[in-house]
Amino acid sequence: MAGNVDPTRIAGNIGALNALSSLQYINENLALHQTRLATGKRINYAYEDPAGLSLATTFDVRRKGLEVVLRSIGDARSLMSTAEGGLRKIQDIMIKLRAKTMEAVGDTIGADERLAVQAMMDDYVAEIDQIVQQTQWNRTPLLSGSSGLATDPSGILHFLVDPDGGSVGFEFTNNQSFFASALDPALVSGSASLSVATSDMAVALSKKIDAALRKVMFGVMDVGAFTARLTFKEDTLRVQQINTESAYNRIMNADMATEQVEASKFMILQQTATAMLAQANLAPQFLLTLFR
């Protein structure tokens, strides 16, 4: 409060000016707390807390980046699940293919039975190639040796795992593809090497199918290991996101209970200051008695 109140000098009503100054201060603070209550934000304008706003912006950038990364990891896990689904179905077919080959090892089946077994094996091999062609993500082949990530080093898939822009890549071991024709020449549909016409040919084919099956098993293992790695990163980043959100919330968002208490206080002060201003304006009128 500035100025000494001298009621005998009516040209400058210091008491009224002091009351007006207090009222203006109260109105400014009341407007500040009402704005915070209306927006839910502690900092609505830079002048309220420049350093706090700068720090909150840094946290905001970080938390938005973490949100993008977490969505990206979720998409990556879905992609890997798609690849795993295709590989596991191929694996199932390969196991059945091996079982059929073993049926042809013994000489207890006749020529017609061998032809039936071979026809079924041809269908299995064709289905493997169909699965490879259909296992895609956003039109990107995941298991194809011709245009997917399996054989072309430039086709390595990269997944965003870092809010600063870092990524990790994935490719199958040895850049292998999973077409039946690419697993081993023995599995080319219609090839003479696929024949189980004799017991010896069936034994040789069984060994080649075992080798091809191991490739598929290693592919499933690679996908599983990478998916586990993505899960670890997701768990870690989710904790960071929660902590970053908490820090941002503490700096940027208003404590609604405190703001309501402050707003109520200034509303009462506004009424009393207005009353005091009115009284201060009436105070010099006692001087009129000197002129009676």
PyMOL commands that set and color helices and strands:
alter all, ss='L'
color gray80, all
select helices_A, chain A and resi 14-39+46-48+50-103+111-134+153-155+173-175+180-183+185-187+192-194+199-252+256-291
alter helices_A, ss='H'
color red, helices_A
select strands_A, chain A and resi 136-137+140-141+157-160+167-170
alter strands_A, ss='S'
color yellow, strands_A
deselect
rebuild
show_as cartoon
